[in-house]
Amino acid sequence: MYSISFLVLFMGTFFITKAITNKTSVFTTMLPIIVAVVVAPKPHVAQYQSGKRYGLKWIFKKDVWWF
């Protein structure tokens, strides 16, 4: 899930920056990577008596999305 959300955010930001700048530079490569790393939900593992529970935690929401 983390990889999919990272890839979607990276590709979206990459295409937007390419459409705005129309040339390849460090800016058009690094900006999508930085945005995707900061905004993508992070993996979250909680230990319970019944075992480990895995989820994703996003910076814009306090709740953890369990799956």
LUMDRENSE-234050 format. One record per residue (C-alpha): residue number from 1; residue in one letter; y, x, z. Coordinates in pm, 1 decimal, decimal comma, padded with zeros to 6 digits. Layout:
! LUMDRENSE-234050
k NUM; r a; c2 Y; c1 X; c3 Z
...
This chain:
! LUMDRENSE-234050
k 1; r m; c2 00000,0; c1 00000,0; c3 00000,0
k 2; r y; c2 00240,8; c1 00281,2; c3 00086,0
k 3; r s; c2 00169,0; c1 00453,9; c3 -00243,9
k 4; r i; c2 00222,1; c1 00136,9; c3 -00444,1
k 5; r s; c2 00553,5; c1 00054,7; c3 -00274,0
k 6; r f; c2 00669,2; c1 00416,7; c3 -00311,0
k 7; r l; c2 00580,6; c1 00416,4; c3 -00681,1
k 8; r v; c2 00755,9; c1 00084,7; c3 -00746,7
k 9; r l; c2 01073,2; c1 00199,9; c3 -00570,1
k 10; r f; c2 01065,1; c1 00538,4; c3 -00743,4
k 11; r m; c2 01016,5; c1 00395,0; c3 -01092,4
k 12; r g; c2 01283,4; c1 00128,5; c3 -01043,3
k 13; r t; c2 01540,3; c1 00378,4; c3 -00920,0
k 14; r f; c2 01440,7; c1 00629,9; c3 -01189,0
k 15; r f; c2 01493,1; c1 00383,0; c3 -01473,2
k 16; r i; c2 01825,5; c1 00266,1; c3 -01329,2
k 17; r t; c2 01959,4; c1 00622,9; c3 -01297,8
k 18; r k; c2 01835,6; c1 00709,7; c3 -01649,2
k 19; r a; c2 02010,2; c1 00401,8; c3 -01788,8
k 20; r i; c2 02337,1; c1 00494,4; c3 -01618,1
k 21; r t; c2 02345,0; c1 00869,7; c3 -01692,2
k 22; r n; c2 02151,1; c1 00903,1; c3 -02023,7
k 23; r k; c2 02067,5; c1 01268,7; c3 -01957,3
k 24; r t; c2 01812,8; c1 01463,4; c3 -01757,5
k 25; r s; c2 01940,3; c1 01658,3; c3 -01459,6
k 26; r v; c2 01850,9; c1 01734,9; c3 -01099,4
k 27; r f; c2 02045,5; c1 01422,5; c3 -00998,1
k 28; r t; c2 01834,4; c1 01188,6; c3 -01212,4
k 29; r t; c2 01514,8; c1 01338,5; c3 -01070,9
k 30; r m; c2 01597,7; c1 01387,5; c3 -00702,5
k 31; r l; c2 01788,4; c1 01063,2; c3 -00636,3
k 32; r p; c2 01488,2; c1 00834,6; c3 -00708,1
k 33; r i; c2 01261,8; c1 01052,3; c3 -00492,5
k 34; r i; c2 01504,3; c1 01046,1; c3 -00198,8
k 35; r v; c2 01562,0; c1 00669,8; c3 -00225,6
k 36; r a; c2 01187,6; c1 00597,7; c3 -00245,5
k 37; r v; c2 01105,7; c1 00821,1; c3 00054,9
k 38; r v; c2 01377,4; c1 00663,5; c3 00271,4
k 39; r v; c2 01330,2; c1 00297,7; c3 00174,2
k 40; r a; c2 00949,8; c1 00270,7; c3 00126,8
k 41; r p; c2 00756,0; c1 00122,7; c3 00420,7
k 42; r k; c2 00589,7; c1 00388,1; c3 00638,3
k 43; r p; c2 00226,0; c1 00374,8; c3 00750,0
k 44; r h; c2 00177,3; c1 00262,3; c3 01111,3
k 45; r v; c2 -00143,8; c1 00297,5; c3 01314,3
k 46; r a; c2 -00193,3; c1 00130,2; c3 01652,3
k 47; r q; c2 -00485,5; c1 00195,1; c3 01885,5
k 48; r y; c2 -00638,0; c1 -00111,7; c3 02050,7
k 49; r q; c2 -00951,9; c1 -00160,9; c3 02257,3
k 50; r s; c2 -01122,0; c1 -00311,9; c3 01954,5
k 51; r g; c2 -01027,6; c1 -00014,0; c3 01735,7
k 52; r k; c2 -00745,6; c1 00106,1; c3 01517,9
k 53; r r; c2 -00517,7; c1 -00132,1; c3 01334,7
k 54; r y; c2 -00327,4; c1 -00025,1; c3 01024,8
k 55; r g; c2 00001,6; c1 -00159,0; c3 00896,1
k 56; r l; c2 00333,9; c1 -00076,9; c3 00735,3
k 57; r k; c2 00671,6; c1 -00052,9; c3 00907,1
k 58; r w; c2 00992,8; c1 -00089,4; c3 00709,9
k 59; r i; c2 01336,5; c1 00040,4; c3 00814,6
k 60; r f; c2 01499,5; c1 -00299,5; c3 00748,0
k 61; r k; c2 01256,8; c1 -00499,8; c3 00961,9
k 62; r k; c2 01136,4; c1 -00443,5; c3 01319,5
k 63; r d; c2 00799,1; c1 -00613,6; c3 01271,3
k 64; r v; c2 00493,4; c1 -00428,4; c3 01146,1
k 65; r w; c2 00306,1; c1 -00576,2; c3 00848,7
k 66; r w; c2 -00058,4; c1 -00561,7; c3 00954,9
k 67; r f; c2 -00345,9; c1 -00568,5; c3 00712,2
